[in-house]
Amino acid sequence: MEYVIGIDSGGTKYRVQAENLRGEKLGNYVGSTASHYSFPEEQVKSRINHHIDQCLATFGGKRGDCKYLVCGTTGLDTQEDDIFLNMLYQNLEGFHCPIVVKNDAEIAHYTVTGGTGLLVISGTGSIAFGINQKGKMGRVGGWAFSIMGEEGSGTWVNRKALRYLANCYDKVAREGLLADLIKEKLEINTAKDLADYSAFLMKHKNGTTSLGEIVDYAAEHGDENAVRILKDAARETVKLADNLIRVLEMQRDSQIVIGIWGSNIVQSKIHSGEFEHLIKEKYLQAVVRRPKDEAVEGAARMARELYENRE
C-alpha cells in the first residue's frame, strides 16, 4: 500500500501520521521526544525508528511503500543542526523515497497559511516565520529570554506575573485574584518565599511552573493586572509580526495572511483578540487565521503535495 508520512518532532512529543495518496489517514502514533539536544545520537536514532515502526504497525505498512516523508522538527536552527538531522533521516533503513526535514516553524506555517504569509508562534517561547508572495523566507525572534527574547511568550507571561506579585509585596500594586492564584499555585506566602523562588529560577531556567492558565483565568474574571499582562503580551507578538512584515516587504500586499500558533496565544481569548485588533488596526488587509489542523497533519499534507508535484 502506497502512502506518505508526516512527522512532528517536538521537545516533549514525537508524532507520526501516515496517509494514503488520497489524504485518508492510515495510522498515527504519539511517542516521547527524539530531540537531538536531549539524547545521544544512537538513542535519537532508536527513538525515531521505534516511533515510525509503531505508526506503520497500526496499518501493516512497509517502509519500502512510502512515497514521501516530511519531518518538522524542533532544534533545527543552525547549519550544524541541518546537517546532523538530515544525516539521520536520509539514512533511515528501508525508505527509498524522498525525505524532507524542516524546522517545525516552517511546518506550522504551512499548516496554517498554506505556504504564503506569516505565522506568529507564542508558546513557551516566541518567533515569527514567514514567506512572501515572491517566495522570500524570513524569521524574527526566537532569541533566548536571557537577551530579552521570547517576547509575548508563555515564559514572558510567567515573568510578568511574578513581577506583578513582587510589586504587590513592595506595596506598589494592589493584590487581587491574580496574586491569590499565583501564591496558591506556587505555594508562596511571603516575600522571602518569592525571593527563594526567584533564586531557584536563576539556577533552573526551565524550572518555572507555567502560569499562563491562571493569568487567563484571572483576566477573564476581571482582574485588571492579568488583563494588562495579556494585552502587553499581545503588543509584543504584534511587534514580531510587524517587524517581519517589514523585513519581507509585505506592507503593500493586497492581503497579508497571519497565522497564530502556540497555546499561549491560541488558547487565550484576550491575547489573541488583542493581537488581532492591533494588527488589523495597522494593516487593514491583514487576515488572522487560527490553526485547524495539528502540525503532524500539515506535515503529511505537505508530503502528499510534494509527491503530487514531483518532476
N, C-alpha and C positions, 0 to 999 in steps of 0.2 A: 504494500500500500504506500503510495507516494504521499509525502507530507512535508510541511515546513515546521521549524521550531523557532519560538521566541523565548528569550531568557531575560529576566530582570534580576541581576546580581547586585543585591543591596548590602548595606552594612550589617543588617540583622537577619534578613531572609534571602533565600535564593529560590526564585520562582521559574518554573519551566512550563511552557504550554506548546502542545503540538496541534496543528490544524491541517486538514486536508486542503487540496488546492482550490476548493470552493469556499474556504473560510470557515468550515464547520469544525468545532473543537473535537479533537480525538482524545486528548489526555492532558492532565495537568498535575503538577507536583510542586509542593512547597517544602523546602528543606532549610537547614541552617546556613548561615553565610559562608561564602567561599572567598572572602576578601583576602587579597594577597598581602594586605597590611596587617592581617591578624594571624596568619599561619605561614609556615614554611612552604616552599614550592611543592614538595611531594604531597603534603596534606591538601593543598589547594587543588591539585590535580585529582586527588582521590575524591574530594567532595564534589567537584564538577562532574566527574564520571558517574558517581553514585546518583546524583540528583537527576541527571539526564536519563540514566537507565531506569530509575524509578518511574519517570514520566512515561517512557516507552513501554514499560511493563503494563501500564494501565490499559493499553490497547493492542499489545503484541507487536509494537513497531520494531523495525530493524534499522540499525544505523545507516546501512547502505541505501535505504529507500528515501532518506532525507534529501530534499531538493534544494533547500536553502536554510541557513541558520543565522539568526541575528541575535547578538547579545548586547544588552545595555548594562553597563557595569559602573558601580561606584569606584572611585580611586583611579580613574583614567584621566589624569590631569597633566602629565608630563610626557615627553618623548620616551623616557625610560619606561613609564607605565605602558605606553602604547606598544613598545617593542615586546615587553615581557608578556602582556596579556594576549597579544596576537600570537606569540610563540605557543602559548598554552593551548589556545583554541584551534589554531591551524593544524596542530599536531594531534588532535583528538583521533584515536584509532577508530577505524570503521566508517568514518564520514568521508565521502568523496565529493561533496557538494561545496559551493562557495560558502565561506563563513565570514561574517562581518562583525567586528567588535567596535562598539561606540560608547562614548561617555553616556551615563544614564540620563543626563540632562537632555541630550540630543533625542533619545528615545521618548522621553516625556514630552519634549517639544513636538515631535512628530505626532504623538498620540493625541494631543490637544488641538494643535493648529493644522495638522495635515501636511506640514512641511514648510510653510511660509508664515512668518510673523514672529512674535516674541513669546517667550514663556518666562514668567516670574515665579521662582520657586522659593517658598518660605516654609521650611520645615524646621529641623533642628538648626540648620544653617540657612543661608540665602544666597541666591545667584540669579542672574538674568541671562538667558541664552536666546539668540535669535538668528534668523536667516531672512534677508530681504528679498525682494522680487527678482533681483539680479543674481541671487544665489550666494551673495556675500554673507559669511558667517561671523558672528561676534558674540562676546560674553562680557558681562560686567559683574563684579562682585565675586563671591566665593572665597574671599580672604578671611583669615582667621580672626577671631574676636580679639586676640592679643594685639592686633594692629587696627583695632576699631572696625573690623569687618563684621560679617553676619548681620548686616543691618535689617531690622524689622523681623528677624527670625525668632524661633522659639527660644533660643539662647538669649537673644536680645530682650525678649519679653521677660524672661526669668530675672535677668539682672535689673531691669527697670522695676519689677515688682519688689525685689529685695531692697533696692534703693529707696522705694517708697516706704517700706517698713522701717528702714534706718531713719528716714525723715520723721516718721511717727515717734520714734524713741528720742529724737532730737527736739521734739515738740514743734517742728516746722510744719508738719502735716497732721491732719486730724485722723485718728483711727476710725475705720469703718468696716464694712463687711469684708473687703479685700484683706485688710490687716488681720482680721479674725481668722479668715480661711488660711492665710499663709502660716500663721502661728500654729494653727491646728495641724496643718499638713506636715510641717517641718519640726513640730514639737519645740517651737521657740517660745519661751515665756519671758525672757529678759533680754536686755541689750547685750549682756555677756553671752547669752546663747547665740545671738545673731553674729557677734564678733567671732565666736568659735566656729560657727558655720562658714563664715567668710574665710577663715584660715583654712578650713577643710577644702573649700573650693580652689584656693590657691595651690594646694598640693595635688588635688584631684580634679583637673579641669573638666572632665566628663562626668563628675560625680553628682552634679546637681539634680534634684528631682524636678521634673517638668511641672511648671506652674501655669501653663497655658490654659488648661481647662478651668481652673479656679478663677483665673483672670477673666475669662469669657463669662463664667457663671456670675461673678460679681458685677460685671459690666451689664449683663442682661437684666440684673436685678437692681440696676440704678446706681451702682457705686461709681461716683464721678471720677475717682482716681483710676479705677480699672478702665473706664471708657477712655480716659486721656491716654493711658498706656497703649491701648489698641489703636487709637486714631494716630498716635505718634508712630506706631509701627507701620501703619498704612502709608504715612508720609515717607518713611524710609524705603518701603518697597516701591512706591511710586518713583522715587529718585532713581532706583535701579532701572526701572522701565524707561524713564525719561532719558537717562544717560545713554542707554543702549539704542533708543530711537535715534538719538543724535549721532552716535557712533556709526550706525548703519544708514544714516541719511534718509530716514523714512518719514521725516516731518511733513512732507508734502504729498505723501501717498494718499490716494483716494480712500483707502481703508487700511487701518492698522489692526490686525488681529493680535490680541494679547491674551494668552492663556495664563491661568494661575494654577499652581501645583503645590502640594505640601499641606499637611494638616493645620499648620499654624495660621494659614490664610484661608484655605478652603473651608475648614470647619468653624471658622469664626465669622459670624454674621457681621459684626461691627468692623473687623479688619477688612474683610473682602468688600463690604458695602462702601466703606470709606475709600478704599483703593479705587473701586470703580467710579465713584463720584469724582474723585480728584483727577484721575487720569482722563476722564471724559470732559472735565472742566477745561483741561489744557488742550486735549486733542479730540475735537468733536467727532472725528472719523474713527475713533477707537471702538473696537468691538471686543468686549471681555468675555472669554469663554472659560467655563469650568470643565474639569475632566469628566468624561462619560465612561471611559474605559480605564482599566488598570494598565500600567506600563508594560507588563508581560503581553497583554493583548495587542498593544501597539507594536511591540517588537515582532510578534507573529504576523501582524498585518503588513509591516514593512518587509518582512522576509517574503511574504507572498507577492507583494508588489514588485520587489526586486527580481523575483523569479519570473514573473509575467513579463517584465520589461527587459529581460536579459537579451543580449545580442546573439 
